[in-house]
């Protein structure tokens, strides 16, 4: 299936929904739920158990991370940033970055492919 053909999950359309309620923490794992996946970009919700994370990598596009709950350590080009509930950080394109759960945390990742 082409990404253009993918749809936003029907149970989310036209409703006011609390982001934190869409994914639940699971011990020692990372849980994700795709909210939007279209050719121009994606919106994905994640729940990270304490000490879980994403290893260092790069992406060809800027990515916005908004913390819905908890606290994360976000490392960008070797510099660690503590990002807490209600805060956001932009990870620039082509810069190495990684995320680690200081405590359980949930985040929304928005990536625009342009």
C-alpha positions in Angstrom: 0.0 0.0 0.0 1.3 3.4 -0.9 1.7 5.9 1.9 -0.7 8.3 0.2 -3.4 5.6 0.4 -3.0 5.2 4.2 -5.6 6.8 6.4 -5.7 8.3 9.8 -7.3 5.7 12.1 -11.1 6.2 11.8 -11.6 6.1 15.6 -9.5 9.3 15.9 -11.1 11.4 13.2 -13.4 14.3 14.3 -12.9 13.6 18.1 -11.2 15.4 20.9 -8.9 12.8 22.4 -6.2 13.0 25.1 -2.9 12.0 23.5 -1.7 10.3 26.7 -4.6 7.9 26.6 -3.8 6.5 23.2 -0.7 4.5 24.2 0.0 2.7 27.5 3.3 2.1 29.2 4.7 -1.4 29.0 7.6 -2.4 31.2 11.0 -2.4 29.5 9.6 -1.7 26.0 8.7 1.0 23.6 5.1 1.2 22.3 4.1 3.3 19.3 0.9 4.3 17.6 0.8 5.9 14.2 -1.7 8.8 14.2 -1.0 10.1 10.6 1.1 8.5 7.9 1.0 10.4 4.6 3.6 11.2 1.9 4.2 14.7 3.3 4.9 13.4 6.8 4.0 11.4 9.9 2.7 11.9 13.4 3.5 9.1 15.8 2.8 8.7 19.5 5.3 6.7 21.6 5.4 5.4 25.2 8.8 4.5 26.6 9.4 2.6 29.7 12.2 3.9 32.0 15.7 3.5 30.6 14.2 2.5 27.1 15.1 4.6 24.1 16.1 5.0 20.5 19.7 4.5 19.7 21.7 7.2 17.9 20.7 7.7 14.3 20.1 10.4 11.7 17.1 11.3 9.6 17.0 13.3 6.4 14.2 15.7 7.8 13.7 17.8 10.9 11.7 16.1 13.5 9.6 17.8 16.3 9.3 15.9 19.6 6.6 17.0 22.1 6.7 15.4 25.5 3.1 14.4 26.6 4.2 12.8 29.9 7.3 12.2 31.9 10.9 13.2 31.0 13.3 12.3 28.3 17.0 12.8 27.6 17.3 13.8 24.0 20.9 13.9 22.7 21.5 15.9 19.5 25.0 16.0 18.0 26.5 14.9 21.3 24.7 17.4 23.5 22.1 16.1 26.0 18.8 18.0 26.6 16.3 17.1 29.3 12.8 17.5 27.9 9.8 17.3 30.2 6.1 17.1 30.0 4.7 20.1 28.0 8.0 20.8 26.4 9.2 20.2 22.8 12.5 20.0 21.0 13.3 20.0 17.3 15.9 17.5 16.1 17.5 18.9 13.0 17.9 17.0 9.8 21.1 15.0 9.3 22.3 15.5 12.9 22.8 12.4 15.0 20.3 12.1 17.7 19.1 9.6 20.3 16.4 9.5 23.0 16.3 7.8 26.4 13.6 7.6 29.1 14.8 9.3 32.3 11.5 8.1 33.7 8.5 6.6 31.8 7.6 9.1 29.1 5.3 9.6 26.2 6.0 11.7 23.2 4.5 12.8 19.9 7.0 12.7 17.0 6.1 14.9 14.0 8.2 14.5 10.9 7.6 16.6 7.8 9.2 15.1 4.7 10.1 18.3 2.9 
